Amino acid sequence: MSALKIGIVGGGIGGLAAANALHQAGHDVVVFEQSQQYLRVGADINLTPNAVRALDGLGESIARAARASAARPTHRISRTWDSGEETSRLVMGDEAERKYGAPQLTIHRADLLAALAEAFPANRVQFAKRVKSIDTQASGQVDVSFTDGSSANGLDVLIGADGIHSVVRNALFGAESPRFTGVVAFRAVVPTERVKDVPNIAAFTKWWGPTAESQIVTFPLNQGRDTFIFATTAQDSWHEESWTTAGSVEELRGFYAAFHPDARALLEACDSVLKTALYERDPLTHWSRGAITLVGDACHPMMPFMAQGAGMAIEDGVVLARCLSQVSSRADVPAALASYEALRLERASQIQIGSRGNNWLRAGGNADWVYGYDAWKVELNTDAATA
């Protein structure tokens, strides 16, 4: 059929991954982003081989740009908070690339977003667009009104990629607020030179704390020149969710004062730190209705403990684009979205729940079911829509 007219609400990683995949398939895609412009904010991201393989399929320019600033951790290591005992170790680096067909990359969110944005036509991104209402016509097409008085009418598909506070999700399934987990996260970046004496500083290392909420994760950034430090702990008194709010280095160090000297050395290197509360939602039973669907945190926001939030959003975008490539008329869109949901919901929900439990690879285990997934080759089940 001729190109579908597709609107994507949200120009983050999931939205732009879907936008690139759909644009490359020949569809007429517009991204509606609520911010005034793209800013260099957000956390640093661990892209495991499943996510990188999905990105690579979006084109050489994205693959090359993502690798330009990224680091490639040598291993994935688990250590015990007090003794420092190593409880699991996966070789990553070149061996992971040989095994899974793509490497592990650790990268700043803004660098990944820039790679995706530069590959997508700039005139197809509209900024300062906040959704006011969503309506479905008798024809099945979708109309979106924005708070600035503008609208996008007659969309064949509407994709909600607008994060954990998704307006599109609320329009589909009713208003529901994310739940505070009782966990806060601290983030810092330090020059690797300061922590070069910490063993395995070139690896992705997770220090498992005395409780499920308590951990410290480190990995290299900027081709190894910097080290990212991400620490979580229980704290019911802090509810602010923010990319940019400053925290206290002294408070951070106090939470982990009983940790092993190697872990404490990482925190001693921090001059400043950012702090945010972590929120989540329960898995949905459905992601789609009619010609409207969701991707990424809009449908499966997850705790960061499996480092799969960005990866799941990218996988969603690829599989969604492949399902929509199967339609022969506008009438086929709901079935294609149901097929996408059937292919993705179980995997994303399993990782969402596993991330909440925070026990994955603590003492070994098989990472293949996560890292070995190929969003470009997963079989499209055209019967799933009617199953």
C-alpha positions as CSV (number, residue, x, y, z in Angstrom):
1,M,0.0,0.0,0.0
2,S,1.0,3.7,-0.1
3,A,2.9,5.1,2.9
4,L,1.1,5.2,6.2
5,K,0.7,8.6,7.9
6,I,2.2,8.0,11.3
7,G,2.5,10.3,14.3
8,I,4.9,9.6,17.2
9,V,4.3,11.4,20.5
10,G,7.7,11.7,22.2
11,G,11.1,12.2,20.6
12,G,13.2,10.2,23.0
13,I,15.2,7.1,22.3
14,G,12.2,4.8,21.7
15,G,10.4,7.4,19.7
16,L,13.3,8.2,17.4
17,A,14.2,4.6,17.0
18,A,10.7,3.9,15.8
19,A,10.7,7.0,13.7
20,N,13.9,6.0,11.9
21,A,12.7,2.4,11.3
22,L,9.4,3.6,10.0
23,H,10.9,6.4,7.8
24,Q,13.3,3.9,6.3
25,A,10.4,1.7,5.4
26,G,8.9,4.5,3.4
27,H,6.2,5.8,5.8
28,D,5.2,9.4,6.3
29,V,6.4,10.0,9.9
30,V,6.2,13.0,12.1
31,V,7.5,13.2,15.7
32,F,5.8,15.5,18.2
33,E,8.2,16.3,21.1
34,Q,7.1,18.4,24.1
35,S,10.5,20.0,24.8
36,Q,11.6,23.2,23.1
37,Q,14.8,21.5,21.8
38,Y,17.0,18.5,22.5
39,L,19.2,19.2,25.5
40,R,22.2,17.3,26.9
41,V,20.4,15.8,29.9
42,G,19.7,12.3,31.2
43,A,21.6,9.3,32.4
44,D,24.4,7.4,30.8
45,I,23.2,4.2,29.2
46,N,24.4,0.6,29.0
47,L,23.5,-0.8,25.5
48,T,23.8,-4.5,25.7
49,P,24.3,-6.5,22.4
50,N,20.6,-7.0,21.8
51,A,20.1,-3.2,21.8
52,V,23.2,-2.5,19.7
53,R,22.2,-5.1,17.1
54,A,18.8,-3.4,16.8
55,L,20.4,0.0,16.4
56,D,22.8,-1.3,13.8
57,G,19.9,-2.3,11.6
58,L,18.8,1.3,11.5
59,G,21.7,2.2,9.3
60,E,25.4,2.7,9.1
61,S,25.3,6.4,10.2
62,I,23.6,5.6,13.4
63,A,25.9,2.6,14.1
64,R,29.0,4.7,13.4
65,A,27.8,7.7,15.5
66,A,26.9,5.5,18.5
67,R,30.4,4.0,18.5
68,A,32.2,7.3,18.1
69,S,31.8,8.3,21.7
70,A,30.9,5.1,23.4
71,A,33.1,2.8,25.5
72,R,33.1,-1.0,25.3
73,P,33.3,-2.7,28.7
74,T,35.6,-5.6,28.9
75,H,33.4,-7.7,31.2
76,R,30.2,-7.8,33.2
77,I,31.2,-8.4,36.8
78,S,29.2,-8.9,40.1
79,R,30.9,-8.2,43.4
80,T,29.6,-8.5,47.0
81,W,29.2,-5.2,48.8
82,D,31.3,-5.9,52.0
83,S,33.8,-8.7,51.1
84,G,34.4,-7.6,47.5
85,E,34.0,-11.3,46.5
86,E,33.4,-11.7,42.8
87,T,30.2,-13.8,42.3
88,S,29.9,-13.7,38.5
89,R,31.8,-12.6,35.4
90,L,30.8,-12.5,31.8
91,V,33.4,-11.7,29.1
92,M,32.1,-8.9,26.9
93,G,34.3,-6.9,24.5
94,D,35.2,-8.7,21.3
95,E,34.0,-12.0,22.5
96,A,30.5,-10.7,23.1
97,E,30.5,-9.3,19.6
98,R,31.6,-12.6,18.1
99,K,28.9,-14.4,20.1
100,Y,25.9,-12.1,19.7
101,G,26.8,-10.2,16.5
102,A,27.1,-6.8,18.2
103,P,29.2,-5.4,21.0
104,Q,28.1,-3.9,24.4
105,L,28.3,-0.1,24.2
106,T,28.1,2.4,27.2
107,I,27.2,5.9,26.1
108,H,25.6,9.1,27.3
109,R,21.9,9.3,26.5
110,A,22.4,12.6,24.7
111,D,25.0,11.1,22.3
112,L,22.7,8.2,21.4
113,L,19.8,10.7,21.0
114,A,21.9,12.8,18.7
115,A,22.8,9.8,16.6
116,L,19.2,9.0,16.1
117,A,18.1,12.6,15.5
118,E,20.8,13.2,12.9
119,A,19.6,10.2,10.9
120,F,16.0,11.4,10.9
121,P,14.7,14.4,8.8
122,A,14.9,17.5,11.0
123,N,11.8,19.0,9.4
124,R,9.7,16.0,10.5
125,V,10.3,16.7,14.2
126,Q,7.9,19.3,15.8
127,F,9.0,20.7,19.1
128,A,7.0,22.3,21.9
129,K,4.1,19.9,21.2
130,R,2.1,18.8,24.3
131,V,-0.9,16.6,23.7
132,K,-4.2,18.0,24.9
133,S,-6.6,15.3,23.5
134,I,-6.7,12.3,21.3
135,D,-9.8,11.2,19.3
136,T,-10.5,8.3,16.9
137,Q,-12.6,9.0,13.8
138,A,-15.2,6.6,12.5
139,S,-12.7,5.6,9.8
140,G,-10.3,4.5,12.5
141,Q,-7.9,7.4,11.8
142,V,-6.6,9.4,14.8
143,D,-6.8,13.1,15.5
144,V,-4.4,14.7,18.0
145,S,-4.9,18.2,19.5
146,F,-2.0,20.1,21.2
147,T,-2.0,22.6,23.9
148,D,-0.7,25.3,21.5
149,G,-3.9,25.1,19.5
150,S,-2.5,23.1,16.6
151,S,-3.6,19.6,15.7
152,A,-2.5,16.6,13.6
153,N,-5.5,15.0,11.9
154,G,-6.1,11.8,10.0
155,L,-3.2,9.8,11.3
156,D,-3.2,6.2,10.2
157,V,-1.2,5.2,13.3
158,L,-0.4,7.0,16.5
159,I,2.5,5.8,18.6
160,G,2.9,6.9,22.2
161,A,6.6,7.1,23.0
162,D,6.1,9.7,25.7
163,G,7.7,7.9,28.7
164,I,6.5,6.8,32.1
165,H,4.1,9.7,32.4
166,S,2.6,8.9,29.0
167,V,-0.4,11.0,28.0
168,V,-1.1,8.5,25.2
169,R,-1.2,5.6,27.6
170,N,-3.7,7.5,29.8
171,A,-5.9,8.2,26.8
172,L,-5.9,4.5,25.9
173,F,-6.4,3.0,29.3
174,G,-7.4,5.7,31.8
175,A,-5.4,8.0,34.1
176,E,-3.0,6.2,36.4
177,S,0.0,7.6,38.2
178,P,3.4,5.9,38.4
179,R,4.3,4.4,41.7
180,F,7.2,5.6,43.8
181,T,9.4,2.6,44.5
182,G,11.0,3.9,47.7
183,V,14.3,3.9,45.9
184,V,16.5,6.9,45.0
185,A,19.4,6.9,42.5
186,F,22.6,8.9,42.5
187,R,24.6,9.6,39.3
188,A,28.1,10.9,38.8
189,V,30.8,10.9,36.1
190,V,34.5,11.1,37.1
191,P,37.7,11.0,35.1
192,T,38.9,7.4,34.9
193,E,42.4,8.7,35.9
194,R,41.0,9.3,39.4
195,V,39.8,5.7,39.8
196,K,42.4,3.8,37.7
197,D,43.6,1.8,40.7
198,V,40.1,0.3,41.3
199,P,40.3,-3.3,39.9
200,N,38.5,-3.9,36.6
201,I,37.7,-0.2,36.1
202,A,37.2,-0.9,32.3
203,A,34.4,-3.4,33.1
204,F,30.7,-3.0,33.8
205,T,30.7,-3.8,37.5
206,K,27.8,-4.2,39.8
207,W,28.3,-4.1,43.6
208,W,25.4,-6.0,45.2
209,G,24.4,-4.4,48.5
210,P,22.9,-5.9,51.7
211,T,19.3,-5.2,50.4
212,A,17.7,-5.4,47.0
213,E,17.6,-1.6,46.7
214,S,21.2,-1.1,47.6
215,Q,23.8,-1.3,44.8
216,I,26.6,0.6,43.0
217,V,27.1,0.2,39.3
218,T,30.1,1.5,37.3
219,F,31.1,1.4,33.7
220,P,33.4,3.3,31.3
221,L,32.3,6.2,29.2
222,N,33.7,8.4,26.4
223,Q,36.0,5.6,25.0
224,G,37.2,4.9,28.6
225,R,38.3,8.4,29.5
226,D,35.5,8.8,32.1
227,T,33.8,6.4,34.5
228,F,30.0,6.5,35.2
229,I,28.9,5.8,38.8
230,F,25.2,4.9,39.5
231,A,24.2,4.1,43.0
232,T,20.7,3.2,44.4
233,T,19.4,2.9,47.9
234,A,16.1,3.0,49.8
235,Q,14.9,6.4,50.9
236,D,11.3,7.1,51.5
237,S,11.7,10.8,52.1
238,W,12.9,11.9,48.6
239,H,10.2,11.8,45.9
240,E,11.6,14.2,43.3
241,E,12.0,12.7,39.8
242,S,14.6,14.8,37.9
243,W,17.4,14.5,35.3
244,T,19.2,17.6,36.7
245,T,18.7,17.9,40.5
246,A,21.9,18.1,42.5
247,G,22.4,15.7,45.4
248,S,24.9,15.6,48.2
249,V,28.2,13.8,47.8
250,E,28.4,13.5,51.6
251,E,25.0,11.8,51.7
252,L,26.0,9.5,48.9
253,R,29.2,8.4,50.7
254,G,27.3,8.0,53.9
255,F,24.9,5.4,52.4
256,Y,27.8,3.2,51.4
257,A,30.2,3.8,54.3
258,A,30.2,0.0,55.1
259,F,31.0,-1.1,51.5
260,H,34.3,-2.6,50.4
261,P,37.2,-0.1,50.0
262,D,37.2,-0.5,46.2
263,A,33.6,0.6,46.1
264,R,34.2,3.5,48.5
265,A,37.1,4.7,46.4
266,L,34.7,5.2,43.5
267,L,32.5,7.5,45.6
268,E,35.5,9.4,47.1
269,A,36.4,10.4,43.5
270,C,33.0,12.2,43.0
271,D,33.0,16.0,43.2
272,S,29.3,16.3,42.5
273,V,26.3,14.0,42.1
274,L,22.8,14.1,40.7
275,K,19.9,12.6,42.5
276,T,16.4,11.3,41.5
277,A,13.6,9.2,42.8
278,L,12.8,6.0,40.9
279,Y,9.2,5.3,39.8
280,E,7.6,2.3,38.1
281,R,4.3,0.8,36.9
282,D,3.0,-2.7,36.7
283,P,3.1,-4.5,33.4
284,L,0.1,-3.9,31.1
285,T,-2.1,-6.6,29.6
286,H,-2.4,-4.7,26.4
287,W,-0.5,-1.9,24.7
288,S,-2.7,-1.1,21.7
289,R,-6.3,-0.1,20.8
290,G,-7.4,0.5,17.2
291,A,-4.7,2.5,15.4
292,I,-2.9,3.6,18.6
293,T,-0.1,1.8,20.4
294,L,2.8,2.4,22.8
295,V,6.6,1.8,22.9
296,G,9.3,2.0,25.6
297,D,8.6,3.5,29.0
298,A,5.1,4.4,27.9
299,C,4.1,0.8,28.1
300,H,6.8,-0.9,30.2
301,P,8.7,1.5,32.5
302,M,11.2,-0.5,34.5
303,M,13.7,-0.3,37.2
304,P,17.3,0.1,36.0
305,F,18.6,-3.1,37.6
306,M,18.9,-5.1,34.3
307,A,20.0,-2.1,32.3
308,Q,17.4,-2.8,29.6
309,G,15.1,0.2,29.5
310,A,16.7,1.8,26.4
311,G,17.2,-1.6,24.8
312,M,13.6,-2.6,25.1
313,A,12.5,0.7,23.6
314,I,14.8,0.3,20.6
315,E,13.6,-3.3,20.1
316,D,10.0,-2.1,20.3
317,G,10.6,0.4,17.5
318,V,12.2,-2.1,15.2
319,V,9.6,-4.8,15.7
320,L,6.7,-2.3,15.4
321,A,8.1,-1.0,12.1
322,R,8.5,-4.6,10.8
323,C,4.9,-5.4,11.7
324,L,3.5,-2.3,10.0
325,S,5.5,-3.3,6.9
326,Q,3.1,-6.2,6.5
327,V,-0.1,-4.1,6.1
328,S,-1.7,-3.8,2.7
329,S,-4.4,-1.3,3.6
330,R,-5.3,1.0,6.5
331,A,-7.8,-1.5,7.6
332,D,-4.9,-3.9,8.5
333,V,-3.3,-1.5,11.0
334,P,-5.1,-2.7,14.1
335,A,-4.1,-6.3,13.3
336,A,-0.5,-5.3,12.7
337,L,-0.4,-3.5,16.1
338,A,-2.0,-6.5,17.8
339,S,0.8,-8.6,16.2
340,Y,3.4,-6.2,17.5
341,E,2.0,-6.4,20.9
342,A,1.9,-10.2,20.9
343,L,5.5,-10.4,19.8
344,R,6.8,-7.9,22.4
345,L,4.6,-7.9,25.5
346,E,5.8,-11.1,27.1
347,R,9.5,-10.3,26.7
348,A,9.2,-6.8,27.9
349,S,7.0,-7.7,30.9
350,Q,9.4,-10.5,31.9
351,I,12.3,-8.0,31.9
352,Q,10.2,-5.4,33.6
353,I,9.4,-7.9,36.4
354,G,13.0,-9.2,36.5
355,S,14.3,-5.6,36.9
356,R,12.1,-5.1,39.8
357,G,13.4,-8.3,41.5
358,N,17.0,-7.2,41.0
359,N,18.6,-10.7,41.1
360,W,19.6,-11.2,37.5
361,L,23.3,-12.4,37.0
362,R,24.0,-11.9,40.7
363,A,25.6,-15.3,40.9
364,G,26.0,-16.3,37.3
365,G,23.4,-17.4,34.9
366,N,22.7,-17.4,31.2
367,A,22.4,-14.0,29.5
368,D,21.6,-15.3,26.1
369,W,17.8,-14.9,26.3
370,V,18.4,-11.2,26.8
371,Y,21.6,-10.5,24.8
372,G,20.9,-12.9,22.0
373,Y,17.5,-11.5,20.9
374,D,17.5,-10.0,17.4
375,A,14.6,-7.6,16.8
376,W,15.3,-7.7,13.0
377,K,15.0,-11.5,12.8
378,V,12.3,-12.4,15.3
379,E,9.6,-14.2,13.3
380,L,6.6,-12.1,12.5
381,N,3.5,-14.0,13.6
382,T,0.8,-12.7,11.3
383,D,-1.7,-15.0,13.1
384,A,-0.9,-13.4,16.5
385,A,-3.5,-10.7,15.9
386,T,-6.3,-13.1,15.9
387,A,-4.9,-15.6,18.4
